[in-house]
Amino acid sequence: MTTTIPTIKFLKQPTKPEWVELALANLDTILLDHSHCERKAAGVAINLMFRYPSYTKLVRSLTALAREELEHFEQVNQILERRGIALAPLAAPPYGASLNALIRRDEPARLLDTLLVCALIEARSHERLGLLAAHCPDTELAKFYRALMASEARHYGIYWLLANTYCDAKTVAERLEELALAESKILANLYPQPRIHS
């Protein structure tokens, strides 16, 4: 299988073609994992609003983002229901936990790192949903993933813009470089699984 991997802003290494093959061979699991990812993404945005309630731009931006993530969650769940795939727990790969472990605990570094980790996760989601859209033989799913790509790109842009709103641009750029390198290294060392982030 020849897979062209587009270059995505912020990501240091593209997804390997082997991930695409694994995902396409396990679409039911990918869909279930996608449901979990959308729910978690909404939860992360809502938690940030609770943690930083006086940050007006953050609250406004993440309110809209969380609403959109929940809409995607509902859409994925409707596809699962149509396909007779029951909602069920699914073990998450250590990707998210490994990235979250890099978040510093003192402010303002905590806010900066959290926003940039969220940006990187959304950027990787954008890349991988794009790969599914381009290569999925199921026309319904390919169309669905194409429809989500623009919002995923917008989401990682929102987190990056918020980082630049509340932190110095030079500091943001330097820390993003560090975290992006770490993200690629984490992904390279993960045992391959049919997950959006593995």
VMD Tcl script that draws the C-alpha trace (Angstrom):
set ca {
  {0.00 0.00 0.00}
  {1.43 3.37 -1.04}
  {0.32 6.07 1.33}
  {1.10 9.75 0.88}
  {1.32 11.40 4.28}
  {0.71 15.17 4.19}
  {2.85 17.48 6.31}
  {0.88 18.89 9.24}
  {1.95 22.05 11.05}
  {3.46 21.39 14.51}
  {4.11 17.67 13.92}
  {7.77 16.69 13.62}
  {7.19 13.24 12.14}
  {4.34 12.05 9.94}
  {2.30 8.97 10.75}
  {3.76 5.76 9.35}
  {1.86 4.05 6.52}
  {1.63 0.95 8.74}
  {-0.78 2.82 11.02}
  {-3.14 3.40 8.09}
  {-3.12 -0.30 7.22}
  {-3.77 -1.28 10.85}
  {-6.59 1.27 11.20}
  {-8.33 0.21 7.99}
  {-8.15 -3.44 9.04}
  {-9.85 -2.58 12.36}
  {-12.41 0.11 11.53}
  {-14.90 -0.94 14.22}
  {-12.25 -0.46 16.91}
  {-11.09 2.82 15.35}
  {-14.68 4.10 15.45}
  {-15.10 3.12 19.09}
  {-11.77 4.75 19.97}
  {-12.79 7.85 18.03}
  {-15.91 8.10 20.19}
  {-13.76 8.00 23.32}
  {-11.39 10.62 21.86}
  {-14.19 13.09 21.11}
  {-15.65 12.69 24.60}
  {-12.23 13.18 26.21}
  {-11.50 16.22 24.04}
  {-14.73 17.87 25.18}
  {-13.88 17.04 28.79}
  {-10.41 18.57 28.51}
  {-11.84 21.83 27.15}
  {-14.46 21.98 29.91}
  {-11.88 21.23 32.62}
  {-9.71 24.09 31.36}
  {-12.69 26.45 31.63}
  {-13.14 25.38 35.25}
  {-9.43 25.79 36.00}
  {-9.13 29.25 34.40}
  {-12.61 30.84 34.75}
  {-11.33 34.43 34.62}
  {-9.52 33.95 31.29}
  {-12.29 35.38 29.11}
  {-10.89 34.52 25.68}
  {-10.05 30.99 26.80}
  {-13.55 30.41 28.19}
  {-15.21 31.79 25.07}
  {-13.03 29.81 22.66}
  {-13.21 26.55 24.57}
  {-16.98 26.77 25.06}
  {-17.38 26.65 21.30}
  {-14.72 23.95 20.96}
  {-16.29 21.72 23.62}
  {-19.70 22.07 21.97}
  {-18.22 20.99 18.64}
  {-16.39 18.03 20.21}
  {-19.66 16.85 21.76}
  {-21.38 17.15 18.39}
  {-18.67 14.94 16.90}
  {-19.07 12.52 19.80}
  {-22.77 12.26 19.00}
  {-22.09 11.79 15.28}
  {-19.58 8.99 15.89}
  {-22.01 7.32 18.29}
  {-24.74 7.42 15.65}
  {-22.40 5.64 13.21}
  {-21.58 3.06 15.88}
  {-25.29 2.48 16.49}
  {-26.04 2.06 12.79}
  {-23.25 -0.50 12.54}
  {-24.38 -2.39 15.63}
  {-21.21 -1.57 17.57}
  {-21.96 -1.20 21.27}
  {-20.40 1.59 23.30}
  {-17.84 -0.07 25.54}
  {-14.67 0.68 27.47}
  {-11.49 0.56 25.42}
  {-7.98 0.59 26.82}
  {-6.25 3.80 25.78}
  {-2.67 3.68 24.51}
  {-0.18 5.60 26.69}
  {0.08 8.46 24.17}
  {-2.08 10.99 26.04}
  {-0.77 10.07 29.48}
  {2.83 10.30 28.25}
  {2.21 13.78 26.84}
  {0.36 14.93 29.95}
  {3.31 13.77 32.08}
  {5.39 16.48 30.35}
  {3.10 19.28 31.59}
  {4.86 21.34 34.25}
  {2.90 21.89 37.47}
  {3.64 25.55 38.27}
  {1.87 28.46 36.60}
  {2.14 29.97 34.05}
  {4.09 27.00 32.65}
  {1.17 24.68 33.41}
  {-1.23 26.69 31.26}
  {1.27 26.96 28.41}
  {2.12 23.27 28.41}
  {-1.52 22.20 28.65}
  {-2.53 24.37 25.69}
  {0.40 23.13 23.59}
  {-0.18 19.47 24.44}
  {-3.83 19.93 23.42}
  {-2.68 21.59 20.19}
  {-0.38 18.67 19.38}
  {-3.06 16.06 20.09}
  {-5.52 17.93 17.86}
  {-2.88 18.27 15.13}
  {-2.24 14.52 15.22}
  {-6.00 13.88 15.13}
  {-6.30 16.15 12.09}
  {-3.54 14.24 10.32}
  {-4.95 10.81 11.08}
  {-8.56 11.63 10.26}
  {-7.24 12.99 6.98}
  {-5.49 9.69 6.30}
  {-8.70 7.79 7.05}
  {-10.63 10.12 4.75}
  {-8.14 9.57 1.95}
  {-7.75 5.80 2.24}
  {-10.92 4.36 3.80}
  {-12.75 2.14 1.27}
  {-16.05 2.74 3.11}
  {-17.48 5.80 1.34}
  {-19.71 6.81 4.29}
  {-16.77 6.84 6.68}
  {-14.43 8.53 4.22}
  {-16.98 11.32 3.76}
  {-17.47 11.62 7.53}
  {-13.74 11.94 8.19}
  {-13.32 14.49 5.42}
  {-16.06 16.56 7.05}
  {-14.23 16.50 10.41}
  {-10.82 17.51 9.10}
  {-11.44 21.26 8.99}
  {-12.70 21.38 12.56}
  {-9.71 19.38 13.82}
  {-7.37 21.85 12.11}
  {-9.29 24.73 13.64}
  {-9.07 23.12 17.08}
  {-5.30 22.87 17.11}
  {-5.16 26.46 15.87}
  {-7.39 27.58 18.75}
  {-5.10 26.03 21.36}
  {-2.02 27.52 19.71}
  {-3.61 30.99 19.54}
  {-4.62 30.78 23.20}
  {-1.04 29.87 24.13}
  {0.15 32.97 22.29}
  {-2.57 35.07 23.95}
  {-1.48 34.24 27.48}
  {2.26 33.64 27.03}
  {5.19 35.30 25.28}
  {5.47 34.25 21.61}
  {9.16 33.29 21.88}
  {8.46 31.13 24.93}
  {5.54 29.48 23.12}
  {7.66 28.71 20.05}
  {10.53 27.25 22.10}
  {8.27 25.08 24.25}
  {6.24 23.92 21.26}
  {9.46 22.75 19.61}
  {10.37 20.72 22.70}
  {6.93 19.18 23.08}
  {6.55 18.43 19.36}
  {9.84 16.51 19.40}
  {8.65 14.62 22.48}
  {5.29 13.85 20.83}
  {6.96 12.26 17.83}
  {9.28 10.25 20.06}
  {6.36 9.01 22.18}
  {4.46 7.93 19.07}
  {7.50 6.19 17.59}
  {7.90 4.05 20.71}
  {4.27 2.98 21.10}
  {3.20 -0.58 20.44}
  {0.98 -0.35 17.34}
  {-2.73 -0.65 18.10}
  {-5.87 0.25 16.15}
  {-6.33 3.57 17.92}
  {-6.45 7.16 16.70}
  {-3.34 7.89 18.78}
  {-1.05 4.87 18.77}
}
mol new
graphics top color blue
foreach p $ca { graphics top sphere $p radius 0.5 }
foreach p [lrange $ca 0 end-1] q [lrange $ca 1 end] { graphics top cylinder $p $q radius 0.2 }
display resetview
